[in-house]
Amino acid sequence: MRRCEDLFSKAYGPVFTLYFGTKPTVILHGYEAVKEALVDRGEEFAGRGSIPLLERINKGLGIGMSNGKTWKELRRFSLMTLRNFGMGKRSIEDRVQEEARCLVEELRKTNASPCDPAFILGCAPCNVICSVIFQKRFEYSDQKFIHFLKLLHETISIMSSPWVQVCNNFPALIDYFPGSHNKVLHNMYCIHNFIAEKIKEHQQSLDVNNPRDLIDCFLIKMEQEKHNPQSEFTLESLKITSADLFSAGTETTSTTLRYGLLLLLKHPEVAVKLQQEIERVIGRHRSPCMQDRSHMPYTDAVIHEIQRFIDLIPTNLPHAVTQDIKYRNYFIPKGTTILTSLTSVLHDDKEFPNPERFDPGHFLDKNGNFKKSDYFMPFSTGKRVCAGEGLARMELFLFLTTILQNFKLKPLDDPKDINITPVVKGFASIPPKYQLCFIPI
């Protein structure tokens, strides 16, 4: 897709139309075009474009695929609840630090033997979301938890497959043809059932004066709005909003961590410099905390560069225009799907020299201080920017620094032979499978 995009943008400029199936889709390529649409004209581009398979699952509810009043109210509620946690008791940072310690204990159990880190790195961010939504974390050996994670992981992988792209462009296939899209529908049905069980348990033990987690907050809001027939706060809506937070908050962070460790195996000199900074600023005898980040410019630059380089969601989730608009002398009718190329922003060679090279120097000035970039958009930007951006940044910093504070990463192959090319680059960029040894420090 990226090569095609580059060729089309060279031929037609930063705004052009492609037909996916019978549906015209406007592509925005490059920082200026993306920023003008999503930031400067954010309200007009704030619609969610059509993903037919997800629409079958979410029915226009939740925060990922909803529009209009539904999206605004549920997004505002989710952001506020995430921000307030844990409502005077335990902050989200406490929860992430606790999970980072559990993650380290789990990695110790590998006894420095070769292991595939995918499962363990999936457990940690999923448990953080569990603690926010259910007020509990699960042991990494819990069979229900393992099954839940497997469903999430499998669903995201299938969503990136060519067949699902075909289904989303020819929606009639979804209802009448066999194929892996049916596995997505089945998996999401199971995930929704798991969440529905937890909601039932919460209904039976709810104390309106002492909300424990997001489900409690939502149930209280439902009670407050029970006489409003137009209320967006329903049990179905709670189930789908919770599933959205799991889908968005688990696989994205775990894939970034997994890809990040692979890049550090490929570039051991970067891992060494990271560990030197961790030793200097944090030492060995306390857990990393978010206050440390401002004193760790190299670590901050490495995490930014991991996200820039891997280009996790290359074409963003589709947007749609909320009204008929004129954009750069083009007329775009209401409801038209808009794809914004995040790749073209994150790999802009004027902002990031040699963008195909992994280089933390992209985010450092000549004095070694951290250097911000407006082109850093892995979470998208504007009105539909990822609702969990703050949590994801916190997790990436605390998990990565805690791992490197406790372990040296030992590859099984010579770094020059390590393959870092994504195996799937559809909806998301998925790294190849690999093994490494976590050597205790």
ABEGO torsion letter per residue (X at the ends): XAAAAAAAAAAAEABBBBBBEABBBBBBBEAAAAAAAAAAAAAAAABBBBBAAAAAAAGGBEAAABBEAAAAAAAAAAAAAAAAOBGGABBAAAAAAAAAAAAAAAAAAAGGBBBBAAAAAAAAAAAAAAAAAAGBBBBAABAAAAAAAAAAAAAAAAAABAAAAAAAABAAAAAABBEAAAAAAAAAAAAAAAAAAAAAAAAAABBAABBABAAAAAAAAAAAAAABAABABBAAAAAAAAAAAAAAAAAAAAAAAAAAAAAAAABAAAAAAAAAAAAAAAEAABBBBAAAAAABAAAAAAAAAAAAAAGABAAEBBBBBABBBBBGGBBBBBGBBBBBBAAAAAABAAABBGAABBBAAAABBAAGBBBBBAABAAAEBEAABBAAAAAAAAAAAAAAAAAAAABBBBBABBAAABBABBABBBABBBBBBBBBBBBBX
